[in-house]
Amino acid sequence: MAIMHRIKAYLFDNPLTKDDVNDYVARVSSEKSLSIEDVAEAASTRGGADISAQAMTHAVKLWMKEMSYQLCDGFSINTGWFTASVYIRGVFNSLVEKFNPQKHHVLFEFHQGAELRKELSTVTVDILGPADSGISIAQVIDVKSGSVNDLLTPGRNLKITGHKIRVVGDEPGVGILFRSQDDPEATFPVEADDIVVNNPSEVIIIIPELIADTYKLEITTQFSMGERLLNAPRTAVFDKVLTVE
């Protein structure tokens, strides 16, 4: 198929290999995150949809709500563009052990479907070269649930990997915080004593007692690879939205 789409990406040092290994990972440079309303508006103005953006938004939200209901009853969903299913995480230590919400977790799982995979043949990637060699967050793992770049368990450990993420410095703002997506002014800092591992490529924290919401993770530090700290702090904002259920 003809190339119809171009994705721009920068190269970052691979934080999952040794520092003396020269390899890199590409991360998409995304202009913004589109909402249901944004996609519906594009379908109406660009895609030739035969209903209004408002009607499409309403219908999609109704469909999503019903999909969620059916998933919670244990059904799997196959739209052609993606599949969705529910699964249970956690170990049962006997054949008669019952489900325990403190030990077991019900999670949703999404995978690309055949129709979406077809579109990949229309995509090419423009590598824009090395990214700014400053601070960056590559991945987070919620240790309690095992969730990668998704769920948060308040009061338990979060493993953060990245580049130059060691938290040091005395300037205002230095530290780690979670910022609510519903109210960007609402921030929840991580106490200094709750940073249990603090290395340039790996930081482990105890997650604050966050309420059910969606959050962005931010790390601000004056760390540099040299002997002196940076004069001004630098901040990395993780590009994935993290959820407390």
N, C-alpha and C positions, 0 to 999 in steps of 0.2 A: 504494500500500500504506500501511497505517497506520504511524505512527511508533512504533517499539518500542525504539529505542536513543537515548541522549543522550550526546554527547561534549562534554567541557568543554575550553576552550582559552583561552589568554592571548595577547595581542597584544604582539609585540616589534618594535622598530625593524628595518627591512629593511637588513641589512648590505651588500646587493649593489647598493644605489643610493647616490647622493651624500648627504652628511650634511644638506644643505639641502632635501632632498625629503621631504615628509611622507607616508610610506607605511609599512605595517606588514605583518608576516607572522604568521599564527596558528600556534601550536604546541599540540598536544594535551597536556593535563595528565593524564598517565597515573599511576594509583595504583601499579601494579607490573607487572612482566613475568611472564607466566604460562608455566609449564613444561608439558611434555606431561602430567605427572602432575596438574597443576592443572586443565587442560582436561578430562582424563578424569574427574576427580572431579566437576567441574561437570556433565559429560554424564550421569554416573550419578545425581547427586542432584537436578539441575534439569531435564535434558534428556530424562529417561525412557529412557536407554539400557538395553537388555535384557541387558547383560553388566556385570561388575564393573569398577570403575575400574582395578584391578590388571590384569585381563585386557586391557582396552582399551589401557592404557599399554604392555603387552608387545607387543601386536599392532602398534600404531603404530610403536614403535621397530624392530620387525622390518621393517615396510613401508618406513620411512625408510632403513634400512640397505640394503635391496634397491634402492630408488630411486637411492640414491647410486651403487651398483655399476653400474646400467644407464646412468646419466648418464655415468659414466666410460668406458663403451664407446661413447659418442657418440649414444645414443638420446635423444630428447626425451620429455617426460612431459606428459600433459594429464589432470588429475584432474577437470576441470570447475570446480573452485574456484581452481586456479592451474595455470599451465604452467611447466615448467622445461626448460632446455636448456643445452648447453655451447657455449662459443664461444672463439675464439683471438684474443687481443689482441697486436698487434705487427705491424710491417711486414716483408714479405719483399722483398728488393731484387733478386731475380731469380727466374726460373721454376724454377731448379734448387736454390735455397737450401733447406736442410733446417731443421727445427724446432730452435731453440736456446733452452733454458730460461733462459739469461741475457738473452735479447732478447725472447722470445715467452712468453706466459702463457696457460694454460688456465683459464678462469673459468666459474662457473655463473651463470645468469640466471633470475630468477623474475618472473612477471607475474601479475596477478590474472586469473582466468578468469570465464566468463559467470555461473556460479552465485554467485560472490562479488560480482560487480557488481550482481546482483539485490538483494542485501541493502542496498545503498547507499540505496535508496528508503525504507528503514525507519529511517534515521539522520538526526538533526538535531544541530546544533551550538549550544551555549550559549557565547557569547563572554563571558568573565569580566572583560573590561576589560584595561587595560594591565598587563603584568607588572611586577614589581619592576625598576626601571630600572638595577639593578646588572649585574654581569658575566654574560655568557651566551655559549655557543658555538653557532653556527648550523650550521656545515658544516665537514667536513675532506675534503681531497683528497690521496690518495697520488700524488705527482707521477710516480713511476716507472711505476706500473701504470695511472694514470688513474682508479682506483677511488674512488668517492664514498661516504663514510660507511660503509666496509666493510673493505677490506684495508689492511695496513701492510707496507711494505718496509723492514726494518731497515737502517740506514746511509744511507737516502735521504731526500729532503725530504718533509715533510708540510705542506700549506698549510691553515691554520686561519682561518676567518672567524667573526666574532662581534661582540659589543658590549662595550666596555671591557675588552678582553683583553690589553692591553699589560702586559708583566710588569715591574713595578718595585717597589722596596721592600726593606727590610733585615730585616723581621720573619721569625722562623722559619717555614718552610713556603712562603714565596714562591717560585714557580717553576712548572714544568710537569712532570707525571709521568704514567706509565701504571701503572694498578693491575690486577693479575691478577684475572680473574673466578673462577678456581679457588681462589686463595688471596689474599683481600683484603689480607692483611698484606704480601704481596709487591709492592713498588712499585719502579718503574724511573724515576728522575728524568732529566730532560734537562739536560745540562750547560749552564751559562750561555753558554759559547762556541758552543754548537750552536743557539742562537736567532739565526738569520741575518737575519730581518726581525721587527721588534717595534713594531707600530703598534696604535692602539686598536681598529681593526676587522679587522686582518689580522696574523697571526703565522705565520712560516715557520720550521720547526725541522728539524734532522736527527734522524731517529728513532733511539733507542738500539738497541743490538744485542739486541733482544728475542728470546726463544725462542718456538717455536710454541705459541700459547695465544690466549685471548681477553682483551681489555683494555678498561678504561674510561679515557678521557682526562680529566685534571683540570688546571685552571689556577688558581693562587692568586696574587693580586696586591693591591697597595695603590693601584693607579692610580685616579685620579678625573679628571674633566674640568676641575677647578679647578687652581689653582697648588699646592695642598698635597696631600700624599698622605693616604690614609685612615689613621686611627689603627690600625685593625684590618684585617688582610687579608680579602679575600672570595674564595670559591672557586666556580668553575663546574665542574660535572661534565657532560660530553657525554652525551646520553641514548641514543646509539647504541653498541652493542658493536663493537669493532674487532678484527680477526683477523690474526694472523701465521700463515701456513700452514707 
